């Protein structure tokens, strides 16, 4: 997978794990849909919009497909 710099992107934030998921998403809707697929019973998440100061990928996230 090629990596292309981009500005804002989205990550799933798993509340109980207190971490951001590694996978970047281009849209809030894509991240929300994926989180709903992955979430277990009673698992809580939010979708966080991040920029070039992203603690997960430093803003150099690959385009999620």
Secondary structure, DSSP 8 states (H G I E B T S, - for coil): ------S-EEEEEETTTTEE-S--BSSHHHHHHHHHHH--TT--EEEEEE-TT-TTTTT------
